[in-house]
């Protein structure tokens, strides 16, 4: 029997009401307005830098402290660049690929930023062709770079997927993105799966695909509900994932859309506070999302503003999912497992819902005891998510595998 290891995760679950959210303008990014910048978050700080202002490519890096609402300049990268692949893993930030000229991508370098000593170290080069405007996401302690533009505005484009392991500084090519090769697509992580969609390949896209790193496979999900576009941002806040901004046919957008894993649906949230924007950046610090910079229609105006996205009374606050009163054990089973509810919800007013990997509701049943068997029944081999509801309030969630 194959032994499978995984971590129970806090699911970004949805209530049945519309999550508006509020945008608040903060202290502006303290350097030149620009587009195509890079961003990542480490611990309690966010990092923004690089990009292009129409004349200059920048290599600077600035640290944002949300507690003080202030910026501090950090050590910059060697050569200015734009539209890079950026991510953070294990307390360090990474910048790779991108462009230093307006004609074509030139960079295969990978640089690691260590905030503890404010320094950059060059790592092994990206092993495939130079490219700019890929999507990225992180699952566990590995990062993924997918798609991108290997040439001019007319391509060639790629749909390659590469996995980077910072622990041993190695790259492995994985299963290609299953749809049209493209660039300017959007990536994010949700429930330990990667999501990639939108982008441009000669036409604009609004599709969305989920990547399962365990099986190195892709599953198509519900199309993005807004207008097809490229250069949108994606972020997580209020235990949800959000995609918005971007452009198509020279028109920039300010709309923000919320993706709900359970039900595989989209709903519109509050528009970005800074107006129409594309080639912007975003990061998430302690569960709160921040976004800014970029340009509006074309490159007429460039920005250095900085905004925070907060939940209001209609959204889900982070502390709603802190306490999990339910467990299933063992978390890998063939025939049955035990579901247990702890105090103060040991009553008969609870309901169990089980969802498959696509987000489809597979089973719904009344919980008749604080400890009960969960029979395999019609569950096929694979990964499942569950939630437990008590009097219309979610009191627990988790993940299990049927062998």
KOLNU-112610 format. One line per field, with one value per residue: residue number from 0; x, y negated, z negated of N, C-alpha, C in turn. Coordinates in steps of 0.02 Angstrom, whole numbers. Each point is the difference from the previous one (the first is absolute). Example, Ala and Ser with C-alpha at 12.3 -4.5 7.8 and 13.67 -1.06 7.14 Angstrom:
KOLNU-112610
n	0, 1
n.c1	660, -18
n.c2	284, -53
n.c3	-390, 36
ca.c1	-45, 42
ca.c2	-59, -59
ca.c3	0, -3
c.c1	45, -39
c.c2	-60, -55
c.c3	0, -37
This chain:
KOLNU-112610
n	0, 1, 2, 3, 4, 5, 6, 7, 8, 9, 10, 11, 12, 13, 14, 15, 16, 17, 18, 19, 20, 21, 22, 23, 24, 25, 26, 27, 28, 29, 30, 31, 32, 33, 34, 35, 36, 37, 38, 39, 40, 41, 42, 43, 44, 45, 46, 47, 48, 49, 50, 51, 52, 53, 54, 55, 56, 57, 58, 59, 60, 61, 62, 63, 64, 65, 66, 67, 68, 69, 70, 71, 72, 73, 74, 75, 76, 77, 78, 79, 80, 81, 82, 83, 84, 85, 86, 87, 88, 89, 90, 91, 92, 93, 94, 95, 96, 97, 98, 99, 100, 101, 102, 103, 104, 105, 106, 107, 108, 109, 110, 111, 112, 113, 114, 115, 116, 117, 118, 119, 120, 121, 122, 123, 124, 125, 126, 127, 128, 129, 130, 131, 132, 133, 134, 135, 136, 137, 138, 139, 140, 141, 142, 143, 144, 145, 146, 147, 148, 149, 150, 151, 152, 153, 154, 155, 156, 157, 158, 159, 160, 161, 162, 163, 164, 165, 166, 167, 168, 169, 170, 171, 172, 173, 174, 175, 176, 177, 178, 179, 180, 181, 182, 183, 184, 185, 186, 187, 188, 189, 190, 191, 192, 193, 194, 195, 196, 197, 198, 199, 200, 201, 202, 203, 204, 205, 206, 207, 208, 209, 210, 211, 212, 213, 214, 215, 216, 217, 218, 219, 220, 221, 222, 223, 224, 225, 226, 227, 228, 229, 230, 231, 232, 233, 234, 235, 236, 237, 238, 239, 240, 241, 242, 243, 244, 245, 246, 247, 248, 249, 250, 251, 252, 253, 254, 255, 256, 257, 258, 259, 260, 261, 262, 263, 264, 265, 266, 267, 268, 269, 270, 271, 272, 273, 274, 275, 276, 277, 278, 279, 280, 281, 282, 283, 284, 285, 286, 287, 288, 289, 290, 291, 292, 293, 294, 295, 296, 297, 298, 299, 300, 301, 302, 303, 304, 305, 306, 307, 308, 309, 310, 311, 312, 313, 314, 315, 316, 317, 318, 319, 320, 321, 322, 323, 324, 325, 326, 327, 328, 329, 330, 331, 332, 333, 334, 335, 336, 337, 338, 339, 340, 341, 342, 343, 344, 345, 346, 347, 348, 349, 350, 351, 352, 353, 354, 355, 356, 357, 358, 359, 360, 361, 362, 363, 364, 365, 366, 367, 368, 369, 370, 371, 372, 373, 374, 375, 376, 377, 378, 379, 380, 381, 382, 383, 384, 385, 386, 387, 388, 389, 390, 391, 392, 393, 394, 395, 396, 397, 398, 399, 400, 401, 402
n.c1	42, -15, 52, -52, 38, -35, -11, -34, -44, 8, -62, 5, -41, -59, -23, -65, 38, -14, 62, -17, 19, 54, 12, 60, 8, 62, 55, 10, 10, 58, -2, 31, -52, -29, 15, -29, -17, 41, -31, 14, -19, 32, -28, 18, 37, -13, 15, 17, 11, 55, -7, -45, 30, 14, 48, -10, 43, -38, 49, -36, 2, -65, 10, -60, -7, -48, 37, 54, -27, 58, 44, 42, 49, 2, 43, 25, -33, 39, -49, -21, -63, -42, -63, 26, 28, -45, 31, -28, 54, -22, -36, 2, 18, -34, 48, -37, 33, -44, -2, 55, -31, -18, 53, 33, -21, 38, -42, 49, 25, 21, -32, 35, -53, 49, -59, 24, 33, -60, 1, 29, -22, 44, -55, -14, 23, -52, -19, -54, -34, 32, -35, -52, -28, 35, -34, -11, 15, -15, 23, -13, 56, -45, 34, -48, 31, -50, 3, -15, 32, 19, -42, -30, -38, 30, 42, 21, -56, -3, -11, 65, 6, 32, 27, 3, 53, -14, -24, -5, -36, -55, 0, -66, 0, -59, -59, 3, -7, -61, 2, -23, 58, 25, -11, 24, 7, -49, 40, -28, 7, -35, -2, 62, -38, 31, -12, -13, -4, -47, 21, 53, -29, -17, -32, -47, 21, -51, 38, -11, 62, -13, 57, 1, 42, -44, -46, 29, -60, -38, -43, -42, -3, -45, -20, 52, -36, 58, 15, 9, 60, 52, 55, -43, -21, 31, -45, 20, -63, -12, 51, 12, -10, 39, -33, 41, -22, 54, 11, -39, 32, 49, -49, 18, 4, -54, -34, -27, 22, -46, 49, -53, 47, -38, -19, 67, -10, -20, 19, -32, 59, 22, -13, 57, 25, 52, -56, -9, 21, 61, 34, -44, 6, 4, -12, 10, -13, 15, -14, 33, -40, 52, -14, 33, 25, 38, -39, -27, -48, 25, 44, -61, -23, 51, -1, 2, -66, -27, -35, -43, -8, -56, -15, -63, -56, 9, 61, 50, 2, 64, -22, -42, 60, 11, -61, 30, -65, 25, 4, 35, -3, 44, 47, 27, -53, -17, -24, 29, -25, 28, -60, 35, -50, 37, 1, -48, 18, 4, -35, -64, 24, 41, 29, 15, 46, 1, 57, -6, 51, -56, -15, -16, -61, 35, -2, -61, 18, -52, 30, -2, 66, 26, -9, 16, -16, 50, -51, 41, -43, -25, 41, 19, 52, 28, 6, -20, -45, -1, -63, -3, -67, -1, -65, 16, 40, 52, 6, 7, 59, 16, 46, -20, 31, -35, 28
n.c2	60, -46, -24, -36, -52, -35, -64, 4, -29, -63, 18, -27, 7, 11, -58, -1, -49, -57, 9, -58, -17, -26, -48, -2, -63, 22, 0, -45, 44, -3, 39, 2, -31, 59, 43, 60, -24, 15, 51, 3, 47, -22, 46, -52, 12, -51, 23, -61, 13, -20, 16, -35, -59, 37, -10, 13, 51, 18, -3, -52, 1, 0, -7, 30, -43, 47, 21, -21, 37, 32, -31, 52, -36, 54, 49, -29, 20, 43, 23, -60, 14, 30, 8, 4, 58, -13, 21, 25, 31, 28, -56, 18, -56, 12, -21, 17, 15, -19, -65, -13, 21, -41, 32, 29, 58, -14, 12, 40, -55, 28, -47, 13, -28, -15, -8, 57, 3, -10, 61, -2, 61, 8, 28, 64, -11, -33, 63, -35, -18, -58, -32, -35, -30, 43, 54, -13, 53, 5, 63, -5, 36, 3, -29, -29, 5, -34, 21, -50, -57, 37, -45, -24, -53, 24, 5, 63, 32, 13, 65, -6, 52, -40, 50, -48, 36, -51, 55, 27, -56, 36, 11, 12, 21, -29, 26, -12, -66, 24, -65, -49, 4, -35, -64, -31, 66, 22, 3, 49, 5, 57, 13, -24, -37, 4, -64, 11, -62, -20, -60, -4, 22, -64, 29, -31, 24, 39, 48, 55, 18, 58, -12, 67, -27, 28, -13, -61, -24, -15, -43, -3, -64, -30, -23, -41, -32, -32, -58, 37, 15, -41, 17, 47, -22, 42, 5, 15, -8, -7, 42, -44, 15, -50, -17, -46, -59, -22, 25, -25, 6, -12, 37, -41, 43, -13, 45, 25, 62, 28, 45, 40, 33, -8, 38, -12, -55, -50, -51, -55, -25, -38, -45, 7, -24, 23, 32, -11, 63, 4, 57, 15, -10, 57, -3, 52, -42, 55, 25, -58, -16, -13, -57, -8, -61, 4, 12, -53, -26, 50, -48, -28, 34, -13, 48, -31, 0, 5, 57, -1, 66, -23, 49, -5, -25, -5, -6, 42, -6, -15, -33, -1, 11, -37, 11, 58, 12, 16, 66, 23, 62, 36, -40, 61, 19, 64, 14, -23, -54, -30, -28, -49, -19, -53, -8, -45, 37, 32, -15, 5, -60, 49, -26, 56, -37, 41, -30, 14, 21, 10, 11, 55, -17, 44, -26, 7, -1, 18, -36, 64, -8, -21, 66, 2, 59, -15, 30, 40, 49, -56, -11, -26, 32, -37, -65, -10, -47, -18, -14, -25, 1, -49, 10, 18, 27, -14, 61, 28, 20, 27, 46, 48, 59, 20, 54
n.c3	0, 45, -33, -18, 9, -42, 6, -58, 38, -15, 12, 59, -51, 27, -24, -10, -25, 27, 16, -26, -62, -27, 45, -31, 19, 10, -36, 48, 47, -34, 53, 59, 27, 6, 49, -3, -60, -50, -29, -65, -43, -53, -39, -38, 53, 40, 60, 23, 65, 32, 65, 36, 10, 53, -46, -65, 3, -51, -46, -22, -67, -16, -66, 1, -51, -1, -52, 33, 49, 5, 39, 11, 26, 39, -5, 54, 55, 33, 38, 19, -16, 42, -22, -60, -15, -47, -55, -54, -24, -55, -1, 64, 32, 56, 41, 52, 56, 49, 7, 34, 55, 49, 23, -51, -28, -52, -47, -18, -25, -57, -35, -56, -29, -44, -28, -25, 59, 28, 26, 61, 16, 50, 26, 7, 61, 21, 5, 11, 53, 10, -47, 16, -51, -38, -18, -64, -35, -64, -2, -64, 9, 50, 49, 35, 58, 28, 64, 42, 12, 52, 25, 54, 14, 54, -51, -5, -15, -65, -6, -2, -41, -43, -35, -47, -20, -42, -28, 61, 10, 10, 65, 3, 63, -5, -9, 65, -6, -13, -3, 37, 32, -52, -9, -54, -12, -39, -53, -35, -66, -3, -65, 5, 39, 58, 12, 64, 23, 42, 21, 40, 57, 10, -50, -32, -59, -17, 25, -36, -20, -31, -33, 5, -45, -41, 47, -5, -17, 53, -29, 51, -19, -38, 59, 1, -47, -4, 30, 54, -26, 0, -33, -20, -59, -41, -49, -62, -21, -66, 4, 47, 63, 22, 55, 26, 20, 32, 61, 48, 58, -44, -24, -49, -51, -37, 34, -55, 12, -38, -9, 4, -34, -54, 49, -2, -38, 37, -39, 16, -13, -49, 45, 32, -57, 35, 19, 65, 6, 25, 10, -48, -65, -32, -64, -40, -49, -34, 60, 1, 50, 39, 32, 57, 15, 55, 52, 31, 38, 36, 12, 4, -51, -40, -44, -60, 9, -61, 8, -51, 6, -29, -42, 21, -21, 66, -26, 12, -66, -4, -53, 52, 26, -54, -28, 2, -4, 59, -5, 52, -27, 34, 20, -1, 37, -7, -62, -55, -28, -53, 0, -28, -38, -14, -65, 7, 52, -58, 54, 10, 1, 15, 53, 32, 32, 51, 20, 65, 36, 35, -66, 32, -24, -37, -61, -25, -65, -37, -47, -16, -2, -57, 1, 65, 29, 42, 31, 32, -1, 27, -51, 57, 24, -49, 12, -63, 1, -64, -16, -62, 7, -45, 10, 62, -46, 39, -28, 61, 18, 58, 5, 43, -1, 52, -25
ca.c1	-42, 40, -10, -9, 7, -25, -16, -66, 8, -57, -30, -27, -69, -44, -68, -46, -17, 46, 55, 17, 69, 13, 67, 23, 64, 53, 59, 20, 67, 38, 43, -33, -58, 26, -41, 38, 44, -1, -20, -8, -8, 37, -17, -44, 19, -7, 57, -18, 55, 10, -50, 20, -39, -3, 69, 49, -14, 23, 22, -6, -46, -25, -37, -58, -19, -70, -12, 19, -21, 60, 43, 72, 36, 43, 50, -30, 26, 56, -20, -70, -39, -72, -41, 38, -33, 21, -35, 36, -2, 43, 28, 43, -33, 34, -16, 30, -26, -14, 31, 39, -8, -68, -6, -9, 27, 71, 23, -12, 26, -42, 32, -32, 8, -3, -14, 36, 62, -10, 48, -21, 46, -23, -12, 5, -42, -59, 31, -29, 14, -21, -70, -28, -73, -30, -37, 34, -35, 41, -33, 47, 65, 22, -31, -17, -1, -38, -15, 45, 16, 70, 21, -30, -71, -32, 26, -41, -24, 12, -44, 41, -4, 62, -1, 65, 9, 53, 41, 60, 12, -8, -59, -27, -57, -60, -50, -15, -66, -35, -34, 41, 59, -21, 37, -42, -53, -1, 6, -7, -6, -59, -9, 57, -1, 15, -51, 28, -50, 0, 59, -6, 36, -26, -66, -2, -31, -30, -5, 35, 18, 28, 56, 10, 71, 8, -8, 25, -55, -40, -72, -31, -49, -47, 31, -2, -65, 7, 22, 64, 52, 65, 31, -40, 32, -35, 22, -45, -18, -65, -8, -24, 48, -27, 34, -28, 40, 20, -23, -9, -10, 17, -44, 17, -59, 5, -43, 30, -46, 15, -9, -20, 17, -60, -48, 37, -38, 28, -46, 36, 15, 7, 51, 63, -8, 40, -26, 23, 72, 29, 71, 8, 26, -36, 29, -43, 39, -41, -69, -29, 26, 21, 10, 12, 44, -29, -19, -70, -5, 66, 48, -9, 17, 28, -19, 38, -45, 1, -66, -13, -67, -24, -68, -47, -50, -26, 52, 22, 60, 49, -8, -56, 22, 57, -14, -29, -27, -15, 56, -11, 61, 61, -12, 7, -34, -27, -69, -36, 38, -40, -9, -10, -13, 16, -41, -69, -49, -18, -73, -25, -21, 55, -6, 63, 2, 63, 10, 57, 55, -25, -43, -68, -26, -4, -42, -26, -37, -7, 46, -45, 37, 62, 50, -36, 38, -12, 11, 23, -58, 11, 60, 53, 68, 20, 2, -65, -4, -63, -16, -54, -41, -42, -48, 19, 67, 52, 40, 59, 18, 61, 17, 19, 14, -25, 47
ca.c2	-60, -61, -43, -68, -50, -66, -42, -29, -70, -44, -10, -66, 19, -55, -7, -4, -68, -36, -31, -63, -22, -72, -21, -60, -23, -4, -37, 20, 25, -62, -13, -21, 37, 48, 58, 62, 10, 65, -4, 62, -15, 43, -16, -56, -55, 8, -25, -22, -33, 11, -32, -43, -62, -27, -18, 35, 63, -7, 59, -14, 40, -38, 41, -33, 20, -20, -27, -71, -28, -35, 34, -5, 27, 56, 11, 11, 54, -25, -31, -17, 47, -5, 58, 59, 51, -12, 40, 7, 67, 12, -62, -36, -20, 19, -37, 35, -16, -70, -33, -61, -43, 0, 41, 71, 20, 14, 21, 66, -2, 7, -33, 12, -55, 20, -60, -1, -37, -49, 15, 41, 53, 29, 72, 31, -31, 32, 46, -5, -63, -61, -19, -48, 3, 65, 2, 38, 18, 39, 53, 25, -33, -1, -52, 21, -52, 28, -43, -56, -23, 11, -45, -66, 0, 53, 64, 59, 9, 67, 26, 43, -5, 19, 2, -18, 20, -41, 37, 24, -45, 40, -9, 59, -15, 38, 4, -66, -30, 41, -40, -38, -37, -69, -39, -47, 35, -12, 60, -6, 65, 6, 68, 40, 10, -60, -20, -41, -15, -63, -7, -19, 44, -23, -19, -2, 60, -4, 68, 12, 70, 16, 47, 44, 17, 70, 43, -35, 0, -60, 8, -64, -26, -49, -58, -65, -29, -66, -2, 32, -51, 21, -42, -8, 21, 50, -1, 31, -39, 19, 71, 7, -21, -54, -16, -61, -48, 26, -38, 33, -47, -67, -23, 26, 14, -10, 49, 54, 57, 49, 70, 44, 69, 42, -23, -18, -57, -68, -54, -63, -36, -72, -22, -27, -70, -45, -7, 47, 12, 63, 10, -21, 51, 12, 48, 14, -2, 23, 10, -61, -12, -67, -4, -68, -13, 18, -51, 5, 18, -8, -21, -72, -19, 52, -14, 27, 4, 63, 8, 59, 30, 24, 26, -38, 42, 50, 47, 47, -23, 53, 35, 46, 69, 16, 58, 57, 44, 64, 37, 67, 41, -25, -45, 42, 62, 39, 19, -46, -42, -24, -72, -18, -70, -15, -51, 0, 17, 71, 8, 33, -50, -12, 30, 12, -6, 24, -26, 31, -45, -51, -45, 25, 31, 72, 32, -44, 42, -22, 30, 23, 6, -38, 45, 45, 26, -24, 56, -17, 3, -16, -42, 30, -14, -69, -51, -30, -52, 3, -52, 17, -59, 4, -55, -48, -27, 50, 10, 41, 13, 39, 34, 69, 37, 69, 42
ca.c3	0, 4, -58, 23, -52, 18, -57, -4, 16, -9, 65, 12, 11, 14, -23, 55, 17, 43, -37, 32, -12, 2, 18, -36, 25, -50, 21, 67, 16, -5, 57, 61, 27, 48, 13, 7, -58, -34, -70, -38, -71, -46, -68, -12, 45, 72, 38, 67, 34, 70, 41, 56, -2, 67, 18, -40, -35, -69, -36, -71, -40, -58, -48, -29, -68, -8, -66, -1, 64, 23, 46, -11, 58, -13, 52, 66, 41, 41, 62, 2, 39, -8, 18, -23, -41, -69, -50, -63, -28, -58, -27, 47, 60, 62, 61, 56, 66, 11, 57, -14, 59, 25, 60, -12, -65, 2, -66, -28, -68, -59, -57, -64, -48, -70, -39, -64, 8, 53, 53, 56, 21, 63, -2, 66, 51, 27, 48, 67, 35, -34, 11, -47, -14, -17, -63, -52, -61, -47, -36, -50, 4, 70, 41, 68, 52, 55, 57, 10, 68, 15, 53, 2, -16, 40, -21, -18, -67, -25, -53, -44, -72, -33, -73, -30, -69, -28, -48, 35, 57, 60, 42, 33, 43, -16, 53, 27, -5, 50, 51, 47, -24, -10, -50, -38, -37, -72, -40, -73, -34, -42, -26, 22, 72, 38, 49, 53, 51, 36, 42, 70, 46, 63, -24, -73, -29, -67, -28, -63, -10, -65, 4, -57, 1, -21, 58, 59, 47, 4, 6, 18, -47, 29, 30, -32, 16, 31, 69, 14, -7, -26, -50, -60, -62, -39, -70, -48, -58, -28, 15, 69, 51, 40, 63, 28, 39, 64, 59, 64, 55, -21, -54, -66, -42, -72, -34, -40, -4, -52, 20, -55, 16, -10, 48, 61, 25, -5, -16, 4, -62, 8, 48, -26, -19, 40, 68, 50, -9, 23, -17, -69, -45, -62, -47, -57, -61, -56, 20, 29, 67, 20, 72, 25, 57, 64, 48, 21, 70, 31, -51, -6, -69, -43, -69, -55, -58, -37, -29, -41, 7, -64, -2, -41, -33, 45, 19, -51, -33, -11, -63, 3, 14, -43, -40, 36, -52, 31, 29, 28, -6, 32, 57, 60, -17, 56, -9, -43, -46, -55, -7, -71, -15, -70, -33, -27, 52, -4, -1, 60, 48, 47, 66, 34, 73, 29, 67, 34, 17, 46, -37, 4, -61, 12, -51, -52, -47, -69, -48, -53, -62, 2, 29, 44, 57, 68, 44, 67, 44, 70, 9, 39, -23, 14, -53, -16, -51, -36, -47, -45, -13, -59, -2, 53, -12, 13, -60, 13, 69, 5, 61, -10, 62, 5, 38
c.c1	44, -16, -2, 4, -31, -18, -74, 7, -64, -29, -29, -74, -44, -63, -44, -19, 57, 53, 22, 73, 7, 72, 17, 68, 49, 57, 25, 69, 46, 47, -42, -61, 24, -50, 45, 47, -7, -21, -1, -6, 38, -18, -49, 13, -15, 59, -22, 60, 3, -55, 29, -45, -7, 68, 50, -27, 32, 21, -6, -49, -17, -42, -57, -18, -72, -15, 14, -24, 57, 43, 73, 36, 48, 51, -35, 33, 50, -21, -75, -39, -74, -33, 35, -47, 25, -42, 43, -11, 48, 36, 47, -40, 41, -25, 36, -33, -14, 37, 37, -2, -72, -10, -14, 26, 73, 25, -19, 23, -54, 38, -43, 15, -11, -13, 40, 66, -3, 48, -32, 54, -26, -4, 7, -49, -63, 23, -29, 14, -20, -73, -21, -75, -26, -46, 41, -50, 47, -44, 51, 65, 28, -39, -9, -4, -32, -15, 51, 12, 75, 26, -29, -74, -38, 29, 70, -18, 13, -55, 38, -14, 64, -8, 70, 0, 57, 46, 64, 14, -4, -67, -21, -58, -58, -49, -20, -71, -42, -36, 50, 60, -16, 47, -48, -57, 10, 3, -12, -6, -61, -7, 54, -4, 19, -56, 32, -55, 9, 62, -16, 43, -11, -73, 1, -41, -33, -6, 41, 12, 32, 55, 7, 72, 12, -2, 28, -52, -40, -74, -29, -54, -45, 38, -6, -62, 4, 20, 67, 54, 68, 24, -46, 42, -42, 27, -52, -11, -67, -16, -32, 59, -34, 43, -32, 52, 18, -28, -15, -15, 10, -43, 19, -63, 15, -39, 41, -52, 25, -14, -13, 14, -61, -56, 32, -34, 37, -56, 40, 8, 8, 56, 61, -7, 37, -22, 29, 76, 20, 74, 15, 31, -46, 41, -48, 44, -46, -74, -35, 34, 15, 13, 13, 48, -36, -18, -75, -3, 65, 51, -4, 20, 28, -9, 51, -43, -1, -65, -5, -72, -21, -70, -44, -51, -28, 51, 16, 64, 46, -15, -60, 23, 59, -11, -34, -22, -13, 64, -26, 65, -17, -16, 13, -32, -27, -75, -40, 48, -48, -1, -16, -9, 15, -46, 19, -53, -18, -75, -22, -23, 54, -12, 68, -10, 69, 2, 58, 49, -22, -43, -73, -20, -14, -49, -21, -42, -1, 49, -42, 35, 65, 59, -37, 45, -21, 17, 20, -59, 20, 62, 53, 68, 17, -2, -69, 8, -67, -9, -59, -36, -42, -45, 22, 68, 50, 45, 61, 8, 62, 5, 16, 10, -30, 46, -38
c.c2	-62, -45, -73, -48, -65, -35, -19, -75, -38, -15, -70, 10, -62, 2, -8, -71, -33, -37, -62, -17, -75, -13, -65, -20, -11, -44, 26, 32, -59, -15, -15, 43, 45, 57, 61, 14, 70, -9, 70, -20, 52, -20, -57, -59, 18, -32, -15, -34, 18, -34, -49, -62, -32, -21, 46, 67, -5, 68, -10, 47, -40, 46, -41, 31, -21, -29, -74, -37, -41, 45, -11, 29, 55, 7, 16, 58, -30, -40, -14, 45, -10, 67, 67, 52, -9, 42, 1, 70, 3, -63, -37, -16, 17, -42, 35, -23, -75, -28, -63, -48, 3, 48, 73, 17, 21, 36, 72, 4, 11, -29, 11, -58, 27, -62, -5, -37, -49, 12, 45, 52, 29, 75, 29, -32, 41, 42, -3, -69, -60, -16, -53, 10, 71, -8, 42, 19, 44, 52, 30, -38, 1, -54, 25, -61, 30, -53, -57, -14, 6, -48, -69, 5, 54, 69, 15, 3, 73, 20, 48, -15, 26, -5, -16, 20, -40, 38, 26, -38, 38, -15, 67, -22, 47, -2, -70, -23, 26, -40, -38, -32, -74, -36, -49, 35, -10, 66, -14, 71, -1, 73, 48, 21, -66, -14, -48, -13, -69, -4, -14, 46, -21, -18, 4, 58, -16, 69, 5, 75, 8, 53, 38, 24, 73, 47, -30, -2, -65, 18, -68, -18, -50, -60, -62, -37, -69, 6, 35, -54, 31, -50, -18, 19, 54, 0, 35, -48, 24, 72, 13, -14, -50, -11, -63, -45, 32, -41, 47, -54, -72, -28, 33, 6, -13, 54, 54, 55, 51, 70, 43, 72, 45, -28, -22, -59, -65, -48, -65, -32, -74, -17, -28, -75, -50, -8, 52, 9, 66, -2, -29, 57, 8, 47, 7, 4, 18, 4, -60, -15, -74, 0, -72, 0, 18, -60, 5, 17, -14, -13, -75, -25, 61, -21, 29, 5, 71, 5, 65, 23, 30, 28, -48, 49, 54, 53, 49, -27, 59, 40, 47, 72, 21, 66, 54, 51, 71, 32, 65, 38, 73, -43, 34, 67, 33, 12, -49, -40, -24, -76, -16, -75, -12, -55, -69, 22, 74, 8, 32, -48, -16, 39, 4, -8, 22, -20, 37, -54, -55, -52, 22, 33, 74, 33, -52, 43, -30, 37, 18, 8, -40, 43, 52, 23, -34, 57, -24, -4, -15, -42, 39, -17, -72, -44, -30, -54, 6, -64, 23, -64, 13, -62, -57, -32, 56, 5, 43, 14, 42, 35, 72, 33, 70, 39, 51
c.c3	0, -58, 24, -59, 24, -65, 3, 8, -18, 68, 4, 20, 7, -42, 61, 17, 36, -41, 36, -9, 9, 18, -37, 27, -57, 25, 67, 1, 10, 58, 61, 15, 56, 11, 8, -57, -28, -72, -30, -73, -40, -71, -5, 48, 72, 36, 71, 31, 73, 41, 50, 0, 69, 26, -33, -25, -69, -29, -75, -34, -62, -44, -30, -67, -11, -68, -5, 62, 30, 44, -19, 60, -22, 57, 66, 36, 50, 60, -2, 48, -13, 16, -16, -30, -71, -48, -63, -27, -59, -24, 45, 64, 62, 58, 58, 65, 6, 61, -22, 59, 22, 58, -14, -70, 6, -63, -16, -73, -52, -59, -62, -47, -71, -43, -65, 5, 59, 58, 53, 15, 65, -6, 71, 49, 14, 60, 70, 29, -42, 18, -50, -7, -8, -61, -50, -55, -42, -33, -48, 4, 71, 37, 71, 45, 62, 52, 5, 74, 11, 53, -5, -18, 39, -15, 26, -74, -22, -49, -46, -74, -30, -75, -27, -73, -30, -47, 32, 64, 67, 35, 30, 44, -17, 59, 23, -19, 59, 55, 41, -34, -1, -47, -34, -35, -75, -37, -74, -28, -44, -20, 24, 73, 34, 50, 50, 52, 29, 45, 73, 43, 73, -7, -76, -27, -67, -33, -65, -7, -69, 9, -66, 2, -20, 59, 64, 55, -5, 6, 19, -50, 36, 27, -46, 23, 31, 73, 8, 3, -16, -51, -58, -61, -33, -71, -43, -58, -25, 14, 68, 47, 46, 62, 27, 31, 67, 58, 58, 52, -20, -55, -65, -42, -74, -38, -34, -8, -50, 25, -62, 21, -5, 43, 65, 35, -10, -21, -3, -69, 15, 49, -35, -12, 43, 71, 47, -3, 32, -11, -69, -41, -60, -44, -59, -62, -58, 18, 29, 66, 11, 75, 20, 59, 66, 42, 14, 74, 37, -54, -10, -68, -37, -73, -49, -63, -30, -40, -39, 12, -66, 7, -39, -29, 44, 19, -56, -30, -15, -63, -1, 9, -44, -36, 42, -52, 25, 26, 31, -5, 12, 60, 66, -17, 63, -7, -43, -43, -54, 0, -72, -7, -73, -27, 28, 49, 0, -7, 66, 53, 51, 65, 33, 75, 25, 73, 33, 23, 48, -35, 2, -66, 14, -49, -51, -47, -69, -45, -62, -67, 6, 24, 42, 56, 64, 47, 70, 50, 73, 13, 39, -29, 18, -61, -9, -54, -36, -41, -42, -20, -62, -2, 45, -12, 11, -61, 12, 74, 1, 67, -16, 68, -7, 45, 43
